[in-house]
Amino acid sequence: MSSDELKRRAAERALTFVTSGMRLGLGTGSTAAHFVELLGARVRAGHLDVVGVPTSEATHRLAVQHGVPLTSLDDTPELDLTVDGADELDHDLRLIKGGGGALLREKIVAAASGRMVVIADQSKLVATLGRFPLPVEVIPFGYRSTALAIARAAGKLGLDPVLHLRSGSSGSPFRTDSGNLIYDCDLRAIPDADALAAALTAIPGVVEHGLFIGLCSAAVVAGADGIRVLD
Ligand SMILES: O=C(CO)[C@H](O)[C@H](O)COP(=O)(O)O
């Protein structure tokens, strides 16, 4: 079974967490896109009555396309449930997110939600976070100084945070929905995610990092042998 098929199965299962009347955070990425599409089908069929807050402009467009009613955190500052993908998750439900460049809004929306459920295919579940390069969002002012501070915080000699580039472009830097830059930090393994998260948060030019700790309450992980719910 393809990884995309597994993502869709996880998204389908996550619909069982949704009930009418819920205020939902809508994640970003290919797995979350399956969820938005399936959610839209339920809404259009009259089976669910929900409102959603998208975590990116891309998800906003997708939700409109699939008929999911939308609100904003300004109008609806507290949400019941966020369903989002992840680049990696460990067995303590700590995550690396932001591969799609939406980590800032994703974290704000997750933090405003009573629950966050992550949907993923089995390949995302790891013993130790860090195989996926950690995205760190920085403001453009002084970004090269901020990169040096990130390398120091990561405590790895020779770590070279790499500026995330726009896909398919001629090397121009990727800009987030908030106009910031992203550094990808290839750490191979993050033995102490809490310490790294605290060190990154303390750097003035860092807006947010892709370590999501203490935010995810359950994960739906789809593998070839079935679906596991971790919580
Ligand atoms: O954090 C994210 C976007 O910022 C995504 O959830 C993450 O990159 C997973 O993406 P996909 O579902 O396409 O594998």
The ligand as a MOL file (V3000), in Angstrom:
LIG
                    3D

  0  0  0     0  0            999 V3000
M  V30 BEGIN CTAB
M  V30 COUNTS 14 13 0 0 0
M  V30 BEGIN ATOM
M  V30 1 O 4.0900 20.1000 9.5620 0
M  V30 2 C 3.6000 20.0640 8.4680 0
M  V30 3 C 3.4740 21.2350 7.5870 0
M  V30 4 O 4.1160 22.3650 8.1400 0
M  V30 5 C 3.0500 18.7700 7.9520 0
M  V30 6 O 2.1110 18.2920 8.8420 0
M  V30 7 C 4.1660 17.7900 7.8100 0
M  V30 8 O 5.1600 18.3620 6.9590 0
M  V30 9 C 3.6930 16.4570 7.2500 0
M  V30 10 O 3.3760 16.6180 5.8990 0
M  V30 11 P 2.7410 15.4390 5.0520 0
M  V30 12 O 1.4190 15.1120 5.6660 0
M  V30 13 O 2.6300 16.0330 3.6700 0
M  V30 14 O 3.6910 14.2670 5.0950 0
M  V30 END ATOM
M  V30 BEGIN BOND
M  V30 1 2 1 2
M  V30 2 1 2 3
M  V30 3 1 2 5
M  V30 4 1 3 4
M  V30 5 1 5 6
M  V30 6 1 5 7
M  V30 7 1 7 8
M  V30 8 1 7 9
M  V30 9 1 9 10
M  V30 10 1 10 11
M  V30 11 2 11 12
M  V30 12 1 11 13
M  V30 13 1 11 14
M  V30 END BOND
M  V30 END CTAB
M  END
